[in-house]
């Protein structure tokens, strides 16, 4: 295995490849909605204005993640999760973190989180919000995220439940 390299891929020809990888990784995690199964990709309107990162093992993309910054909380992808909370703006949202199964448990997700937190700070975000699977809560708490009481089934899934977390910058 080559050294895993993480780099920003925003506005590159590589970004659309992450949409297919999201589908493939999440297909292993949960039952996806019929619409997503038919499209065989996971993408939304936020991909157009988001910043994107990917991890590579040589030429192979093995992980990807996205971050957006929004002036209004209501514009964020997971706004419904945090609508009852006093979230400061601008708010950064970390979404669509995926790591191929063969590359999980190597710290790649954590590194992608660190890149996105740094970018949120550089973008003058007041906080970062995200939803995550329960198995990542401890790791995110180590980075300063606080668990909220809010639970959420992502719009692309039928069965998994994620937890909302907030990091004040």
LINTAWO-V672475 format. One record per pair of residues at least 24 apart in sequence whose C-alpha atoms are under 8 Angstrom apart, sorted by sequence separation. I is the first residue (numbers start at 1). J is the second residue. D is the distance in whole Angstrom. If there is no record, write none. Layout:
I|J|D, I|J|D
This chain:
19|43|6, 68|92|5, 69|93|6, 67|92|7, 68|93|5, 67|93|5, 68|94|7, 67|94|5, 66|94|6, 67|95|6, 92|120|6, 133|161|7, 134|162|7, 65|94|8, 66|95|5, 110|139|7, 133|162|5, 134|163|7, 65|95|6, 66|96|6, 110|140|8, 132|162|5, 133|163|6, 46|77|7, 65|96|5, 66|97|7, 131|162|6, 132|163|5, 64|96|7, 65|97|4, 131|163|5, 132|164|7, 64|97|6, 65|98|6, 92|125|6, 131|164|4, 132|165|8, 63|97|7, 64|98|5, 90|124|7, 91|125|5, 92|126|8, 94|128|7, 130|164|6, 131|165|6, 63|98|5, 64|99|7, 90|125|5, 91|126|6, 92|127|6, 93|128|6, 94|129|6, 95|130|6, 129|164|7, 130|165|5, 63|99|4, 89|125|7, 90|126|5, 91|127|5, 92|128|5, 93|129|5, 94|130|5, 95|131|8, 129|165|6, 130|166|7, 15|52|7, 62|99|6, 63|100|6, 89|126|5, 90|127|7, 91|128|6, 92|129|6, 93|130|6, 129|166|5, 62|100|5, 88|126|6, 89|127|7, 91|129|7, 128|166|6, 129|167|6, 88|127|6, 127|166|7, 128|167|5, 10|50|7, 87|127|7, 127|167|5, 128|168|7, 10|51|5, 62|103|7, 127|168|4, 128|169|7, 9|51|8, 10|52|5, 21|63|8, 22|64|8, 126|168|6, 127|169|5, 8|51|8, 9|52|5, 10|53|7, 126|169|5, 8|52|6, 9|53|5, 125|169|7, 8|53|4, 9|54|7, 63|108|7, 7|53|6, 8|54|6, 18|64|6, 63|109|8, 6|53|7, 7|54|6, 65|112|7, 6|54|6, 7|55|7, 64|112|8, 121|169|7, 6|55|4, 67|116|6, 5|55|5, 6|56|6, 66|116|8, 4|55|6, 5|56|5, 69|120|7, 4|56|5, 5|57|7, 78|130|8, 4|57|5, 5|58|8, 55|108|7, 67|120|8, 78|131|8, 3|57|6, 4|58|7, 69|123|7, 2|57|6, 3|58|7, 1|57|7, 2|58|6, 69|125|7, 54|112|8, 53|112|7, 82|150|7, 81|150|6, 81|151|7, 81|152|7, 26|98|8, 25|98|6, 22|96|7, 25|99|7, 22|97|8, 25|100|6, 22|98|6, 25|101|7, 21|98|8, 82|164|7, 81|164|7, 6|112|8, 42|156|8, 36|156|6, 33|155|8, 33|156|6, 32|156|6, 33|157|5, 32|157|4, 33|158|6, 31|157|6, 32|158|6, 30|157|7, 31|158|6, 32|159|8, 30|158|7, 31|159|6, 30|159|6, 30|160|6
